[in-house]
Amino acid sequence: MEEKRLRVKKEKKRSGLHRLMADKKKRYLIMLGMMLPFIVAIGIFGATAYKEGKNLLDLAKGTTAETKAENIISSMNYILRDNPTDLQKEYFAQLKSAVEEGVVDGTEADDAMIASLVAKNYVADFYTWTNKRGQYDIGGFNFIYDGEYENGDHYKENVYQKARDGFYKYISHYGTQYGKENLLEVENVDIVKCEKMSSQYIISEHVENRKGEDGEWYDYRENHGYDAYLVNCRWNYKANSYMDLSRFATSVNLVVIDRNGRFEIVEASENTINARTGSEKKSADQTSETAEETSATTDGE
């Protein structure tokens, strides 16, 4: 009889333990079910943040993760952005044909044509917002001069900062208000004039840091002269009923230099640009005027 009572007691203890374990398992499953959406959300956010961060890093470097052969001009290190508009594809294909085949639509391509096509590619990308990720995705950077001016100022970085805080400052605001697909998109670019400058374009460029006789390091620079082209561009935006397009720039004067076989933009201004000689007459601020020209358009929009 005593043995039977002990057996019943053990069975009850085991069943109670099983119930306790079952209850714990149930609670764990409930907790896991409650936490799962948060885990998934964190995973998605992390993956998105990583992707966007990598995209921004690639943009800063002027590269993309995957580049098809038709989207790169290796001899000049030009790369078509990874989400181009149809117009950007068209202009890049023309530039590629001019550089690699020496002809565009049956017309022989000379240096003036290449300078013009560089200008068209730059305008079509810089002034288009519909394919930009935000304030930090600045268009046309493949075609900007990459060097240093006076006082160690890095030219491309200065232009980037001016554009980010100027023309691109409110792109996210506009995108939220009107929808990304209803933002600025360049429809066509016309070259009004492209002429070679009568004298070389002189840039005082950083060579190295040298140690002076006083033991202090200084910025050693040399003046380099380049053949240059003055290009006047005008463009239209795609019809847009959401934004007042008349408040945005539709023309610009560009200076494009032939820098050892690579054509790069060194100045951009709505005002007249004269052939300049002597680096003391130039600064990155002159080139980035167009980056600031529409910063005031947000008022009243």
MARTIZA-420981 format. One record per residue (C-alpha): residue number from 1; z, x, y. Coordinates in steps of 0.5 Angstrom, whole numbers. Layout:
% MARTIZA-420981
   i     Z     X     Y
 NUM     Z     X     Y
...
***
This chain:
% MARTIZA-420981
   i     Z     X     Y
   1     0     0     0
   2     2     6     5
   3    -5     9     3
   4    -9     3     5
   5    -5     3    11
   6    -7    10    13
   7   -14     9    11
   8   -15     3    16
   9   -11     7    21
  10   -16    12    20
  11   -22     8    20
  12   -19     4    27
  13   -19    11    30
  14   -26    13    28
  15   -29     7    30
  16   -25     7    37
  17   -27    14    38
  18   -34    12    36
  19   -34     7    42
  20   -31    12    47
  21   -37    16    45
  22   -42    11    46
  23   -38     8    52
  24   -39    15    55
  25   -46    16    53
  26   -48     9    56
  27   -45    12    62
  28   -49    18    62
  29   -55    14    61
  30   -53     9    67
  31   -52    15    71
  32   -58    19    69
  33   -62    13    71
  34   -59    12    77
  35   -60    20    79
  36   -67    20    76
  37   -71    17    82
  38   -67    22    87
  39   -69    28    82
  40   -76    25    82
  41   -76    25    90
  42   -73    32    90
  43   -79    35    86
  44   -84    31    89
  45   -81    33    96
  46   -81    41    94
  47   -88    41    91
  48   -91    38    97
  49   -86    43   102
  50   -89    49    98
  51   -96    46    98
  52   -96    45   105
  53   -92    52   107
  54   -97    55   103
  55  -103    52   106
  56  -100    54   113
  57   -99    61   110
  58  -106    61   108
  59  -108    58   115
  60  -104    64   119
  61  -108    69   114
  62  -115    66   115
  63  -116    65   108
  64  -116    59   103
  65  -113    59    96
  66  -120    57    93
  67  -126    59    96
  68  -133    57    93
  69  -139    62    94
  70  -143    57    99
  71  -136    57   103
  72  -136    64   105
  73  -140    69   109
  74  -137    76   106
  75  -140    81   110
  76  -137    78   116
  77  -131    75   113
  78  -132    68   115
  79  -129    62   111
  80  -130    55   111
  81  -124    51   112
  82  -122    47   105
  83  -123    40   108
  84  -129    41   113
  85  -132    35   116
  86  -140    34   115
  87  -142    37   121
  88  -137    43   120
  89  -141    44   113
  90  -148    43   116
  91  -146    49   122
  92  -143    53   117
  93  -149    53   112
  94  -153    55   118
  95  -149    61   120
  96  -149    63   113
  97  -157    62   112
  98  -157    66   119
  99  -153    72   117
 100  -155    73   110
 101  -162    71   110
 102  -164    72   117
 103  -167    65   118
 104  -165    58   120
 105  -170    52   118
 106  -176    57   119
 107  -174    60   125
 108  -172    68   125
 109  -165    69   127
 110  -163    74   132
 111  -156    76   134
 112  -157    71   140
 113  -158    65   135
 114  -152    68   131
 115  -147    68   137
 116  -149    61   138
 117  -148    59   131
 118  -141    62   131
 119  -140    58   138
 120  -142    52   135
 121  -138    53   128
 122  -132    54   133
 123  -132    48   137
 124  -134    43   131
 125  -127    46   128
 126  -123    47   134
 127  -124    40   137
 128  -124    36   131
 129  -117    33   129
 130  -119    28   123
 131  -118    34   118
 132  -112    37   121
 133  -105    37   118
 134  -101    37   124
 135  -100    42   130
 136  -100    48   126
 137  -107    47   123
 138  -111    50   129
 139  -119    50   128
 140  -124    55   129
 141  -119    61   128
 142  -124    65   123
 143  -128    66   129
 144  -123    69   134
 145  -122    76   136
 146  -117    79   132
 147  -114    85   136
 148  -109    87   141
 149  -110    87   148
 150  -105    90   153
 151   -97    91   152
 152   -98    90   145
 153  -100    82   145
 154  -104    80   139
 155  -110    76   141
 156  -110    71   136
 157  -103    70   136
 158  -103    68   143
 159  -109    64   142
 160  -105    60   137
 161   -99    59   140
 162  -103    57   147
 163  -107    52   142
 164  -100    49   138
 165   -97    48   145
 166  -103    45   149
 167  -109    42   146
 168  -105    41   139
 169   -98    39   141
 170   -99    32   140
 171  -103    31   135
 172   -98    28   130
 173   -96    23   135
 174  -103    21   136
 175  -104    21   128
 176   -98    16   127
 177  -100    12   133
 178  -107    11   131
 179  -108    13   124
 180  -111    20   122
 181  -118    18   121
 182  -118    15   128
 183  -117    22   132
 184  -122    26   135
 185  -128    29   131
 186  -134    32   134
 187  -140    29   132
 188  -145    34   135
 189  -145    41   139
 190  -151    43   144
 191  -152    50   146
 192  -154    49   153
 193  -155    57   154
 194  -154    63   151
 195  -155    70   154
 196  -153    77   153
 197  -149    80   158
 198  -152    85   162
 199  -146    90   161
 200  -142    91   155
 201  -135    88   154
 202  -130    93   155
 203  -123    92   151
 204  -117    96   151
 205  -115    96   144
 206  -109    99   140
 207  -110   105   136
 208  -104   107   134
 209   -96   109   136
 210   -96   116   139
 211   -90   120   141
 212   -90   123   148
 213   -87   129   150
 214   -81   126   152
 215   -80   124   145
 216   -81   116   147
 217   -86   112   143
 218   -92   109   146
 219   -98   105   145
 220  -104   109   145
 221  -110   105   147
 222  -118   106   147
 223  -123   103   151
 224  -128   100   146
 225  -135    97   149
 226  -138    91   145
 227  -145    87   146
 228  -143    80   148
 229  -146    74   149
 230  -144    68   154
 231  -145    61   151
 232  -144    55   154
 233  -143    49   149
 234  -143    41   150
 235  -141    36   145
 236  -140    29   144
 237  -134    26   139
 238  -135    20   134
 239  -134    13   137
 240  -127    12   138
 241  -124     5   140
 242  -117     8   139
 243  -117    14   144
 244  -120    15   151
 245  -125    20   149
 246  -126    21   157
 247  -120    25   158
 248  -121    30   153
 249  -126    36   154
 250  -133    36   152
 251  -136    43   155
 252  -133    50   154
 253  -136    57   156
 254  -135    62   151
 255  -136    70   150
 256  -138    72   144
 257  -138    80   142
 258  -141    83   137
 259  -135    87   134
 260  -138    92   129
 261  -143    87   126
 262  -138    81   126
 263  -139    76   132
 264  -132    74   135
 265  -130    70   141
 266  -126    73   146
 267  -126    68   152
 268  -126    61   152
 269  -126    57   159
 270  -128    51   162
 271  -130    55   169
 272  -135    60   170
 273  -134    66   166
 274  -137    73   169
 275  -139    79   165
 276  -133    83   165
 277  -132    91   165
 278  -125    94   165
 279  -119    91   160
 280  -115    90   166
 281  -119    84   168
 282  -118    80   162
 283  -112    77   158
 284  -111    73   152
 285  -109    67   157
 286  -116    67   160
 287  -119    66   153
 288  -114    60   151
 289  -115    56   157
 290  -118    51   153
 291  -112    50   149
 292  -108    48   155
 293  -113    43   158
 294  -111    37   155
 295  -104    38   154
 296  -103    32   160
 297  -107    27   156
 298  -101    24   152
 299   -98    21   159
 300  -100    14   159
 301  -103    14   152
***
